[in-house]
Amino acid sequence: MDTVADFLTRIRNAGNAGHEKVDIPSSKLRKGIAEVLKGEGYIRNFKVVEDGRQGMMRVYLKTTKTGEPVIQKLMRVSRPGRRVYVKAKAIPKVRSGYGLAILSTSQGVMSGSTATEKSLGGEYLAKVW
């Protein structure tokens, strides 16, 4: 099962349904993606709730003043059947710079702009706008 796609789908569905928060099973990769989304202003916050096993991550979604979700679209790019890797100079701009590319690099999960600044390439996990 593709855990990153499941993570993105749960966030997308909760936002479209108008929920304020969503609970998702936790992992290091999912925490990294949530950190990037929080840092770029796509979610309000997240916290890990320990349950004695894997742990659950509670993601607090952000909405506009009219109540619409800030995240209009979440798309998985690299998937288990077709991995997509990009070099530092080839990191694409999402929606002409208005979106966000999420990469998994040797220094952790980060946004495309941060990876470009650090001259790092990696696996192109997802794009958000």
SULGIJO-V852676 format. One record per residue. N is the residue number from 1. RES is the residue in three letters. SS is DSSP state (A for helix, B for strand, O for the rest). PHI is phi as a letter, one per 30 degrees, with the letter a starting at -180 (none if undefined). Layout:
BEGIN
N;RES;SS;PHI  N;RES;SS;PHI
END
This chain:
BEGIN
1;MET;O;none  2;ASP;O;d  3;THR;A;d  4;VAL;A;d  5;ALA;A;d  6;ASP;A;d  7;PHE;A;e  8;LEU;A;d  9;THR;A;d  10;ARG;A;d  11;ILE;A;d  12;ARG;A;d  13;ASN;A;d  14;ALA;A;d  15;GLY;A;d  16;ASN;A;d  17;ALA;A;d  18;GLY;O;i  19;HIS;O;d  20;GLU;O;d  21;LYS;B;b  22;VAL;B;b  23;ASP;B;c  24;ILE;B;b  25;PRO;B;e  26;SER;O;c  27;SER;O;a  28;LYS;A;d  29;LEU;A;d  30;ARG;A;d  31;LYS;A;d  32;GLY;A;d  33;ILE;A;d  34;ALA;A;d  35;GLU;A;d  36;VAL;A;d  37;LEU;A;d  38;LYS;A;d  39;GLY;A;d  40;GLU;O;c  41;GLY;O;i  42;TYR;O;c  43;ILE;B;b  44;ARG;B;d  45;ASN;B;a  46;PHE;B;a  47;LYS;B;b  48;VAL;B;c  49;VAL;B;c  50;GLU;O;d  51;ASP;O;b  52;GLY;O;i  53;ARG;O;c  54;GLN;O;d  55;GLY;O;j  56;MET;B;c  57;MET;B;c  58;ARG;B;c  59;VAL;B;c  60;TYR;B;c  61;LEU;B;d  62;LYS;O;c  63;THR;B;b  64;THR;O;d  65;LYS;O;d  66;THR;O;d  67;GLY;O;j  68;GLU;O;d  69;PRO;B;d  70;VAL;O;d  71;ILE;O;d  72;GLN;O;d  73;LYS;O;a  74;LEU;B;b  75;MET;B;b  76;ARG;B;d  77;VAL;O;c  78;SER;O;d  79;ARG;B;b  80;PRO;O;e  81;GLY;O;d  82;ARG;B;b  83;ARG;O;d  84;VAL;O;b  85;TYR;B;c  86;VAL;B;b  87;LYS;O;d  88;ALA;A;e  89;LYS;A;d  90;ALA;A;c  91;ILE;O;d  92;PRO;O;d  93;LYS;O;d  94;VAL;A;d  95;ARG;A;h  96;SER;A;h  97;GLY;A;j  98;TYR;O;d  99;GLY;O;c  100;LEU;B;b  101;ALA;B;c  102;ILE;B;c  103;LEU;B;b  104;SER;B;c  105;THR;B;c  106;SER;O;d  107;GLN;O;c  108;GLY;B;j  109;VAL;B;d  110;MET;B;a  111;SER;B;d  112;GLY;A;d  113;SER;A;d  114;THR;A;d  115;ALA;A;d  116;THR;A;d  117;GLU;A;d  118;LYS;O;d  119;SER;O;h  120;LEU;O;c  121;GLY;O;c  122;GLY;B;l  123;GLU;B;d  124;TYR;B;d  125;LEU;B;d  126;ALA;B;a  127;LYS;B;b  128;VAL;B;b  129;TRP;O;a
END
